[in-house]
Amino acid sequence: MPAPALARLTYADYLALESTSEVRHEYYEGQVFAMAGGSGAHARLKTNLAGLLFGALRGRPSSVRDVDQRVRVPSTGLATYPDLSVVCGAREPDADDPHALTNPTLLAEVLSPTTAAYDRGQKFDQSQQLPTLRQYLLLDSERRHVDLYTRLDDGRWARAGYAAGAVPLESIGVVIDLDEVYAGWEEERAIDAGPGTKA
């Protein structure tokens, strides 16, 4: 998690800040944290995944939400903006924040060097407190690899890593292909690296 942007705030203060800010912030324990923009490779992965999920879920009672959808973990107070979230059925808002989703079935994050430790660690730890969350998907923007965490019947989480082939998102009844997720990713990495640099 990046360094906090401001002094300790109430959640109402945070919502007032978000309503006027051009930069999104996460909120936890009275502190707000500015969210940095991503690379072209990061954006390509997120857009590819969103398109695949949108197409697969069309006509079904599940919907894909992009980074504009705030998610709140009521038991810990964390307010965050996942790269993508999927909610099955009607959105359940937070009691203190009607714009925040509290019942995602799947959360997806595209990892970057500056956010990977947070997304794998504290953010995942807190997201596990959402009773509806069944799977947590992490896409690596530095190499072709995804990690999929699935909540087991006994409440434990199992991790499966994928570098090729199909990734089963059983929580939403969708299978995605890594070739489609990572389409155009290498080209974006080369552009991000700049001319004459090997990505």
Protein Blocks (a to p, Z undefined) as FASTA:
>chain_A
ZZdfbdcddfklmmmmmmmpcbdcddeehiacddddddfklmmmmmmmmmmmmmmmgoia
bdcddfklccddfknopacddfbdcdehjddddfklmkbcfbbfbdcddddfklmmmmmm
mmmmmmmmpmklmbdcdddfkbgcdddddddfkopacddddfehjdddfknopacdfklm
mgoklmmmmmmnoghiaZZ
